[in-house]
C-alpha cells in the first residue's frame, strides 16, 4: 500500500457497523486502524480485509485503556485523516441493571461518552497536524434529557435511558468541539446512522431490527469520505440528511454543566 493512503481509526471495528466500515474502507484503499477489545476478532478482521488493517486492542470501559489506544494510534501513524467514534454499549437486555465501568462510572456513559471524549481530545494534535481531518461521532436519534449533576444515574436506573443519555451527551460534545476547532483543520459531526440495525446490541435488547446494516454504513461512509462535506462541522445527521438533535444538545446551560462534569471526571487523563 502506498504511504499516502488515507488513514482512519475506527473504534468498535470487530462487529456490526464498525466492522463493515473497516472492510469497505480497506477495499477502497484506506489504511484502517481497527480498534477492538478482542485480539482474536481483530485478527479475523485482518485476515478478511488484508494488510490494510492494523489491529489495536483496548477496552474502552477503562479510561486508562482509552489513553493507551490514543498512544497506540500516535505510535502507529504520523497522520490521521478521520476518527470514527463508533464503539458503544447498547440498551442491554430488558430489565438491565446498572453496570459500572472499570473506573466506577455508569457503563453506558463511560463507553459511549467519556471514552470518545477522552480519545478525541488526546488525538486532537494528530488530527490537527493532518488537516483537513474529520471526527465522526456515531450517535443515535434516541436521546433523552438529563441533569449532568446526576451523571452517575444511581437511582431509577434503566439501560435504555442510560444509553439515550449518553447519546445526548455525545451530541453536545460534538457541537462543543466543533466550536473549538477551525473547520478548515478538523470537522466534527454526529449522526444517527440508521434505526435498530441487525447488530449484536439490538439482538441483546431483544428488539426487532428496523433498518438494514447497509443503510447505516452508507450514511456513515458519506460523513467519512464525501468531498462535498469538506468544511461542514457541528452538524447532526439522521442517516444522510441534516437534522436536529434534542434541544438540550444546543443549550448553552446544559452544555456548560456537562463540560464541567466531564472535565472533573477526566482531569487525571487529559
Secondary structure as the mmCIF struct_conf table of DSSP 4:
data_model
#
loop_
_struct_conf.conf_type_id
_struct_conf.id
_struct_conf.beg_label_comp_id
_struct_conf.beg_label_asym_id
_struct_conf.beg_label_seq_id
_struct_conf.end_label_comp_id
_struct_conf.end_label_asym_id
_struct_conf.end_label_seq_id
TURN_TY1_P TURN_TY1_P1 UNK A 3 UNK A 4
STRN STRN1 UNK A 7 UNK A 10
BEND BEND1 UNK A 11 UNK A 12
TURN_TY1_P TURN_TY1_P2 UNK A 13 UNK A 14
BEND BEND2 UNK A 15 UNK A 15
HELX_RH_AL_P HELX_RH_AL_P1 UNK A 16 UNK A 27
TURN_TY1_P TURN_TY1_P3 UNK A 28 UNK A 29
STRN STRN2 UNK A 31 UNK A 36
BEND BEND3 UNK A 37 UNK A 37
HELX_RH_AL_P HELX_RH_AL_P2 UNK A 39 UNK A 49
TURN_TY1_P TURN_TY1_P4 UNK A 51 UNK A 52
STRN STRN3 UNK A 53 UNK A 57
TURN_TY1_P TURN_TY1_P5 UNK A 60 UNK A 61
BEND BEND4 UNK A 62 UNK A 62
HELX_RH_AL_P HELX_RH_AL_P3 UNK A 63 UNK A 76
BEND BEND5 UNK A 78 UNK A 78
BEND BEND6 UNK A 81 UNK A 81
STRN STRN4 UNK A 82 UNK A 85
BEND BEND7 UNK A 93 UNK A 93
TURN_TY1_P TURN_TY1_P6 UNK A 94 UNK A 95
HELX_LH_PP_P HELX_LH_PP_P1 UNK A 96 UNK A 98
STRN STRN5 UNK A 100 UNK A 100
TURN_TY1_P TURN_TY1_P7 UNK A 102 UNK A 103
BEND BEND8 UNK A 104 UNK A 105
STRN STRN6 UNK A 106 UNK A 106
HELX_RH_AL_P HELX_RH_AL_P4 UNK A 107 UNK A 109
HELX_RH_PI_P HELX_RH_PI_P1 UNK A 110 UNK A 114
HELX_RH_AL_P HELX_RH_AL_P5 UNK A 115 UNK A 129
TURN_TY1_P TURN_TY1_P8 UNK A 130 UNK A 130
BEND BEND9 UNK A 132 UNK A 132
STRN STRN7 UNK A 133 UNK A 138
BEND BEND10 UNK A 141 UNK A 141
HELX_RH_3T_P HELX_RH_3T_P1 UNK A 148 UNK A 150
TURN_TY1_P TURN_TY1_P9 UNK A 151 UNK A 152
BEND BEND11 UNK A 155 UNK A 156
HELX_RH_AL_P HELX_RH_AL_P6 UNK A 159 UNK A 180
BEND BEND12 UNK A 181 UNK A 181
TURN_TY1_P TURN_TY1_P10 UNK A 183 UNK A 185
STRN STRN8 UNK A 186 UNK A 192
BEND BEND13 UNK A 195 UNK A 196
BEND BEND14 UNK A 198 UNK A 199
HELX_RH_AL_P HELX_RH_AL_P7 UNK A 200 UNK A 204
TURN_TY1_P TURN_TY1_P11 UNK A 205 UNK A 206
BEND BEND15 UNK A 211 UNK A 211
HELX_RH_AL_P HELX_RH_AL_P8 UNK A 213 UNK A 225
HELX_RH_3T_P HELX_RH_3T_P2 UNK A 227 UNK A 229
TURN_TY1_P TURN_TY1_P12 UNK A 230 UNK A 231
BEND BEND16 UNK A 234 UNK A 234
STRN STRN9 UNK A 236 UNK A 238
TURN_TY1_P TURN_TY1_P13 UNK A 239 UNK A 240
STRN STRN10 UNK A 241 UNK A 243
HELX_RH_3T_P HELX_RH_3T_P3 UNK A 247 UNK A 250
HELX_RH_AL_P HELX_RH_AL_P9 UNK A 252 UNK A 265
TURN_TY1_P TURN_TY1_P14 UNK A 266 UNK A 269
#
